[in-house]
Amino acid sequence: MIKPIDSIDAYHQAYADSVANPEAFWADIAANFQWKKTWDKVLDWNFEEPRVAWFQNAKLNITENCLDRHLEERGNKLALIWEPNDPKERFVRYTYRELHELVCRFSNVLKNNGVKKGDRVCIYMPMVPELTIAVLACARIGAVHSVVFAGFAAHAISDRINDSACSVVITSDGLNRGAKQIPCKSVVDEALEKCGSVQRVVVFERLGWPVNMVAGRDVWWHDEMAKASKDCPAEIMDSEDMLFILYTSGSTGKPKGVVHSCGGYMVYTAYSFANVFQAKENDIYWCTADVGWITGHSYIIYGPLLQGATTLMFEGVPTYPDPGRFWQVCDKHAVTIFYTAPTAIRSLMAAGEDHVLAYSLDKLRVLGSVGEPINEEAWNWYYIHVGKEKCPIVDTWWQTETGGIMISALANISPLKPSYAGYPLPGVQPVLLDANGVEITENGQEGYLAIKFPWPSMIRTTYGDHERCRINYFSTYKNYYFTGDGARRDEKGMYRIIGRVDDVINVSGHRFGTAEIENAINQSKAVVESAVVGYPHEIKGQGIYAFVVCRDANAHDADYLRAEIVEAVVAEIGRIAKPDKIQLVSGLPKTRSGKIMRRILRKVAEGDISNLGDISTLLDPLVVEEITAGRLS
């Protein structure tokens, strides 16, 4: 078990040690785990190919570290709490011993259905315990899991299955999400019409819906579990063997299969979880993400279980059956650590304080934010109304490609500064680069955020296309991993993420991050959230186009609202950053994970509305029609 850093002085010492001798630093951290064979060499790397290998020739199985090693001391401790979509439905709890047995049984189900070490398995499931069980069962037998968010359309599933040649799909008859029920199995059936590699489909019964079961291909989860043994020795894996593939959107439209490996990912996710959240033995930890995204992989399943924590998994959404649902769950399960997205926080802000004030939230001691920079207004609301001004907020910056949290406060250890992620974790060496790729060494500057030294959980390749990995992440600046983000480093060395580089707007030679302008707009009490993009401007080079969601646009004069928004930006940044166009909208185009699709907004702002691409996978495609119809010329 990893012992967390316990003071700011200890952080600075650990950071200095990690930079002075990275291999010794990570070898000490890795010694906290069970290995079948230790490494011959800690690290081999270069960023030109790129090639990164941690703990070379070490042998392990990550599930033995998530489950088996806890059985003697924590066998009867709660490992997983599941809270259903409907608060009237009974929740489920599994101890480490119970979860271990279920994982072993389903591991045997996979083997009984032809899955072997190295095979790829697609998982398209609701947020139910069986999703966690399926992920860990794949890892136990050495199969590579590829979790696809259960909400993607059939063509998105088939693209991912075909790219990695999955032989098995695990799904359910359907799922609950708020007031909606979605037929997962029929979506999978449609996807498989274009997939030739799939030999078996395992179907979990969640809703009791009748589904089409293809003879010789489809089997029921419960039937297979009933005849599976509870004994399944863990497959011995090499540290650099693939653990999972997770697809992320690519600029070309073709999804990128980000590959993470067994050993390094294990070491870093456990280390980052232990230190960022300062998790204690009796904590009830809740990350509200979906396992379909990297946050769910690293901080619902692997990170917490590696540290022997109790992790809570939620099937529903924050506003169902009312906007107090998150807080009701916190009180119900005595949650102590709560980790969610700024999108969720802003939507709950818009619903008003009554929904949060109705609950005590007296057990909370750490709050977290993930997914995008959290604006100052949302930070303050979260801190005051949810944390009661006593819970630190860890505003975490990281990516699918980084595998784990890279820059963040450490709860109750590091200083907090709203809208700043904070300091890099030990072992992470970020730099700011200018446009020529030269390091900016002074504080109080901004530039392009890159990493100059490998960390254990970093991307190894993009599945089946290593050149794409090199071009996307290692070719922009030689000998650096380029994050694609711009950042500011304050006088004390704290980092603030100011937006994707392609979301940086150059107005008359002045660079503004979209997050920076959005943060200023969101200071207005009338604003729920906003998204800012650049568009061609014949005088300034680029103008600023703001799409703004207001609390009650119909109750206010539109011109007054726009004037108030301009005033907020001018007060926060300066007149040069004031938006040229402000379109009031009822919503923003978002993926089902809550990410704002600025690519679409840029095309609207530029007037290129005939070429918006596929919008069917958005959370609400209709909002795009409203935005294009109301476009300001």
ABEGO torsion letter per residue (X at the ends): XBBBBABAAAAAAAAAAAAABAAAAAAAAAAABBBABBBABABBBBAAOBBBBBGBGBBBBAAAAAAAAAAAAAAABBABBBBBABAABBBBBBBAAAAAAAAAAAAAAAAAAGBBBGBBBBBBBBBBAAAAAAAAAAAAAGBBBBBBBBGBBAAAAAAAAAAAGBABBBBBABBBBEABBBBAAAAAAAAAAABAABABBBBBBAAGBBBBBBBGABBBAAAAAAABBABBBBBBBBAABBABBBBBBBAAGBBBBBBBBAAAAAAAAAAAAAAAAGBBAABBBBBABBAABAAAAAAABAAAAAAGBBBBBBABBAAOABAAAAAAAAAAAGBABBBBBAAAAAAAAAAEAAAAAABAGAABABBBBBGBBBBAAAAAAAAAAAAGGABBBBBBBBBAAAGBBABBBBBGABBBBBGBAEBBBBGBBBBBBBAAGBBBABBGBBBBBBBABBBAABBABBBGBAAAAAAAAAAABBGBBBAGBBBBBBAAGBBBBAEBAAABBBBGGBBBBAAAAAAAAAABAABABBBBBBBBBAAAGBBBBBBBBBABAAABBAAAAAAAAAAAAAAAAEAAABBABBBBBABBBBBAAGBBBAAAAAAAAAGBAABAEBAAABABAAAAAAAAAABBX
